[in-house]
Amino acid sequence: MAVRKAEALTHDHHEPDDGDIVAPPPKIPVPDEVADAIRTLIRWTGDDPTREGLVDTPLRVARAWKEYCSGYGEDPQIHLARTFEEVGGYDEIVLLKGIPFQSHCEHHMAPILGTASIAYLPKDKVVGISKLARVLHGYARRLQVQERLTAEVADAIWNGLHPLGVAVVVEASHGCMTARGVRTPGVAMTTSRMMGVFRDDERSRREVLALMGY
């Protein structure tokens, strides 16, 4: 697939080398009011938006935020649409552990940096493991609070796969606490959501948490 893409871009039939020129993707347009808002913020914080180092900053910031919040343009549930039933009789826990993610706090728009562990106990079907990460990123790439992010990921898997159980544990640091306000770095917040057997059965709950490292 990568080779075919390169051929389409270079209009020949060889893999690209260091001499090939591949055009960068077009930059998304930024509305004037968005750029003006960022200039206003720069000015309000005490700097001059017209100085050399800041002239192009409003456009960069606007495009960066469009990327940070790209999750608004997708339905994360769609990643769970394609499932597999031929799993050789496997009926134990499926766990994707320590998935890194980045989000932004909806209260201060400060970064949230963390990892998530996502597990489910399949009933009669499974999903490709990369899809669990895609569900996480789909919700993380929005303005968030960690508690809601944790619940949204768990609910999506529960409703999409109809498993016997779902367990999601999220651990993250928050820029609104580490870089401002109380300014306490090195502190992580942990949230969890257990559904099905992981909520109702203490033994199953302990097992999945142990697999996650908690």
TAKAJO-V269481 format. One line per field, one symbol per residue. phi: phi as a letter, one per 40 degrees, with the letter a starting at -180 (. if undefined). A space follows every 10 residues. Layout:
phi = ???
This chain:
phi = .ccccccccc gbbbccbccc bbcccccccb ddcccccccc ccccchbbcc cdcbdccdcc cccccccdbc cccabdcccb ccbbbcbggc abcbbbbgcc ababcccbfc cbbabbbbba bccaabbdcc cccccdcccc cacbbcccdc cccccccccc bfccabbbbb babbccbcba fcfbcgbbbb baabbgcccc bccccccccc ccgb
